């Protein structure tokens, strides 16, 4: 008796038949044949040949989700921790640009590296050891004190930048953020070369008491 090893249904039926026949095997001289079963699955989802799928779930800067695409306008000094940053002292340093790495595949990922580019120049790397990007899950956010110039900045995050991991989907490793900084980062009183304004206190109006009333600020063109 023999069975097709690729047919789980036949293998299960054969197991029952052989078990019933075993009691009579000694008397009849019946010889049992090996039963072939399907190999065990090696990862979630029942896939024996599963692969990881490294990607990014979500990312934020100044509370705005840059992973949704489009242009993010940054015009608040709230998240800025320094101006005149960078080699040429012409950038704003933001307290946090972040992204959440994960693995949507069926097996844990081996070691890999993510790279962050600013205008096509690599500025930061994040390493992930073996098994850190586990199957079907998301890991803690990776953070960067982003230094951005006035005007438009293009930030690109590339997971598995060195192609160390064979994945089920290689098309979801790169994410691009367009960040338009509308702030005076170099201290020249202008934004991206445009402007030239200074802030002066307004004078109190007739009949007002400057000791008890707050003084409003107004913009006055320079010189």
C-alpha positions in Angstrom: 0.0 0.0 0.0 1.3 3.5 -0.9 0.0 7.0 -0.8 0.6 10.3 -2.6 2.6 12.4 -0.2 1.1 15.6 -1.6 -2.4 14.7 -0.6 -3.2 15.4 3.1 -6.7 13.9 2.8 -5.4 10.6 1.5 -2.7 10.6 4.2 -5.2 11.1 7.0 -7.5 8.3 5.6 -4.4 6.1 5.3 -3.5 6.6 8.9 -7.0 5.4 10.0 -6.9 2.4 7.7 -3.5 1.3 8.8 -4.4 1.7 12.4 -7.3 -0.6 12.0 -5.3 -3.1 10.1 -2.4 -3.2 12.6 -4.3 -5.5 14.9 -4.5 -8.2 12.2 -1.0 -7.6 10.8 0.6 -10.5 12.7 -2.0 -13.0 11.6 -2.3 -12.0 8.0 1.3 -11.1 7.3 0.2 -7.6 6.3 3.2 -5.2 5.9 2.8 -1.6 6.8 4.1 1.0 4.4 5.4 4.5 5.5 2.8 7.3 5.5 3.9 10.7 4.1 2.4 13.9 5.6 2.8 17.6 4.7 5.8 19.4 6.3 5.0 21.7 9.2 4.5 25.4 8.5 7.5 27.6 9.4 5.8 30.9 10.0 2.4 32.6 10.8 -0.2 32.2 8.1 0.7 28.6 7.4 3.4 29.4 4.9 6.4 27.1 4.9 8.4 29.4 2.7 7.4 32.8 4.3 9.4 36.0 3.9 9.6 39.2 5.9 8.2 42.5 4.6 10.0 45.5 6.1 8.1 48.8 5.9 7.0 51.9 7.8 3.7 52.3 9.4 3.5 56.0 10.2 5.7 59.0 10.8 5.3 62.5 12.3 7.0 66.0 12.5 5.4 68.8 14.6 2.4 66.5 15.1 1.8 66.3 11.4 1.8 62.9 9.6 4.4 63.2 6.8 3.8 59.6 5.7 0.5 60.6 4.1 2.3 62.4 1.3 1.9 65.9 0.0 3.7 69.0 1.4 3.9 69.6 5.1 4.2 73.3 6.0 6.3 74.0 9.1 5.6 77.5 10.3 5.7 77.3 14.1 8.7 77.8 16.3 7.1 75.4 18.9 9.0 72.3 17.8 12.3 74.2 17.0 15.0 73.7 19.6 17.7 75.7 17.7 18.2 78.1 14.8 21.4 78.8 12.9 22.1 75.1 13.1 24.1 73.0 10.6 27.5 73.6 9.0 26.5 76.9 7.4 24.3 78.0 10.4 21.3 78.3 8.2 19.0 75.6 9.5 16.3 75.0 12.1 16.7 72.0 14.3 13.4 70.4 15.1 13.0 68.4 18.3 11.6 65.3 16.5 11.1 63.7 13.1 10.1 60.1 13.6 8.9 57.0 11.9 7.6 53.6 13.0 9.3 50.6 11.5 7.6 47.2 11.2 7.4 43.9 9.5 4.2 42.8 7.7 5.7 39.5 6.6 5.3 36.0 8.0 8.8 35.5 9.5 11.2 37.6 11.5 13.6 39.7 9.5 17.4 39.4 9.7 19.6 42.4 10.4 19.2 45.5 8.3 19.9 49.2 8.1 17.6 52.2 7.4 19.0 55.4 5.9 17.5 58.9 6.1 18.4 61.3 3.3 18.0 65.0 3.2 17.9 66.3 -0.4 19.6 63.0 -1.5 22.4 63.3 1.0 22.4 60.6 3.8 22.2 62.2 7.2 21.3 59.4 9.6 21.2 55.6 9.8 19.3 53.2 12.1 20.4 49.6 12.5 18.0 46.7 13.3 19.6 43.5 14.6 18.4 40.0 13.8 14.8 39.4 14.9 14.2 43.0 16.0 11.7 43.5 13.2 9.5 40.6 14.2 6.8 39.0 12.0 3.5 40.8 11.8 4.3 43.6 14.2 5.4 47.2 14.7 8.4 48.4 16.8 8.9 51.6 18.7 9.4 54.9 16.8 12.8 55.9 15.6 13.5 59.6 16.2 15.8 62.2 14.7 16.4 65.8 15.6 15.9 67.0 12.0 17.9 70.0 10.7 16.0 71.6 7.9 16.8 74.7 5.8 14.3 77.5 5.1 12.0 76.6 2.2 11.5 73.2 0.7 13.3 70.1 2.1 13.0 66.6 0.7 13.4 63.8 3.3 13.6 60.2 2.3 13.6 57.2 4.6 14.7 53.9 3.1 14.2 50.7 5.0 16.7 47.9 4.3 18.8 50.4 2.4 21.6 47.9 1.8 19.4 45.2 0.5 20.3 42.8 3.3 16.9 41.1 3.6 15.0 39.1 1.0 11.4 40.3 1.2 8.0 39.4 -0.1 7.5 43.0 -1.1 10.4 45.2 -2.0 8.2 48.0 -3.2 7.3 49.5 0.2 10.7 50.3 1.6 11.0 54.0 0.6 9.0 56.9 2.0 9.4 60.6 1.0 8.4 63.7 3.0 8.2 67.2 1.5 8.8 69.7 4.3 8.3 73.4 3.6 10.0 75.4 6.4 8.5 78.9 6.7 10.7 80.1 9.5 13.7 82.4 9.9 16.3 79.7 10.5 19.5 81.7 9.7 18.6 84.8 11.7 18.6 87.3 8.8 15.1 88.5 9.5 13.8 86.9 6.3 12.3 83.6 5.3 14.0 82.0 2.4 15.3 85.4 1.2 11.9 87.1 1.4 10.6 89.5 4.0 12.6 91.8 6.2 10.2 92.6 9.1 10.8 93.5 12.7 8.4 93.5 15.6 7.8 96.7 17.6 5.3 97.4 20.4 2.4 99.6 19.4 1.7 102.9 21.1 -1.2 103.2 23.5 -4.3 105.0 22.1 -5.9 108.1 23.6 -7.4 107.6 27.0 -5.8 104.2 27.6 -3.6 103.5 30.5 -0.4 101.7 29.5 0.2 100.6 33.0 -2.9 98.4 33.0 -3.5 97.5 29.4 -1.3 95.0 27.5 0.6 96.3 24.5 -0.1 94.6 21.2 2.6 93.8 18.7 2.5 94.8 15.1 4.7 94.2 12.1 6.6 97.1 10.7 8.7 96.9 7.5 12.4 97.4 8.2 14.0 100.7 7.3 
